[in-house]
Amino acid sequence: MSFSSAKNPEKKEETGKMRRLMCILVLAGFVVAGLMATGAFAAKDTIVFEAPNGKVTFDHKKHSETLKIDCLKCHHTWKKGETSGKKCMDCHKASAEGKTPSAKDAFHKTCKGCHDEFKKAGKPAGPTGCTQCHVKAK
């Protein structure tokens, strides 16, 4: 006894559904690939943080691509292999909340702390002085 799709309308319908699903998945793949190629999901090259004592411009591309600093060094809430998620200010607010330090304390500990570590190790380091990071508008 043969169960070909011509003799079994249920199987024919199921095969049609699978074909439509595959077409949708292939199309979705092309859309995602196109968006990735345009950089739609890429991190910004530079990020500007507004601070009372002057804007701080962070060169994300330099830290991630040139210096090859592990993403988890700054993005400590991410899981290994993640490439997107919460931004600093999603958790770190103007004032500390519970065990979460304020944005100022978190940035000073993470950014300035890392620059201090590099300096102590005799490696080229980023700025550590207030006015080296915080630039007031002229």
FENLINUR-V660057 format. One record per backbone hydrogen bond with DSSP energy under -0.5 kcal/mol. NH is the residue of the N-H (numbers start at 1). CO is the residue of the C=O. E is the energy in kcal/mol with one decimal. If there is no record, write none. Layout:
nh	co	e
NH	CO	E
NH	CO	E
This chain:
nh	co	e
7	4	-0.8
8	4	-1.5
9	7	-0.6
12	8	-1.9
13	9	-2.2
14	10	-2.2
15	11	-2.5
16	12	-2.0
17	13	-2.1
18	14	-2.2
19	15	-2.2
20	16	-2.2
21	17	-2.5
22	18	-2.6
23	19	-2.5
24	20	-2.4
25	21	-2.6
26	22	-2.6
27	23	-2.5
28	24	-2.8
29	25	-2.2
30	26	-2.1
31	27	-2.3
32	28	-2.6
33	29	-2.7
34	30	-2.5
35	31	-2.4
36	32	-2.6
37	33	-2.3
38	34	-1.5
39	35	-0.6
39	36	-1.0
40	35	-2.2
42	39	-1.1
47	58	-2.7
49	47	-0.5
49	56	-3.1
50	48	-0.5
51	49	-0.5
54	51	-2.0
55	135	-1.8
56	49	-2.7
57	55	-0.5
57	133	-0.5
58	47	-3.6
58	56	-0.6
59	57	-0.5
60	45	-0.7
60	58	-1.4
61	45	-2.1
63	59	-1.8
64	60	-2.7
65	61	-2.9
66	61	-1.2
67	62	-3.0
69	63	-2.6
73	70	-2.1
74	70	-0.5
74	71	-1.1
75	71	-3.1
76	74	-1.9
78	75	-1.6
82	79	-2.5
90	87	-1.7
91	87	-0.6
91	88	-1.3
92	88	-2.7
93	91	-0.8
97	100	-2.2
100	97	-2.1
101	99	-0.7
103	93	-3.1
106	102	-2.8
107	103	-3.0
108	104	-2.6
109	105	-2.4
110	106	-2.8
111	107	-2.3
112	107	-1.1
113	108	-1.2
114	110	-1.7
115	111	-2.4
116	112	-2.7
117	113	-2.2
118	114	-2.2
119	115	-2.3
120	116	-2.6
121	117	-1.7
122	119	-1.8
123	118	-2.7
132	129	-1.0
133	129	-1.0
133	130	-1.0
134	130	-2.8
135	55	-2.6
135	133	-0.7
136	134	-0.6
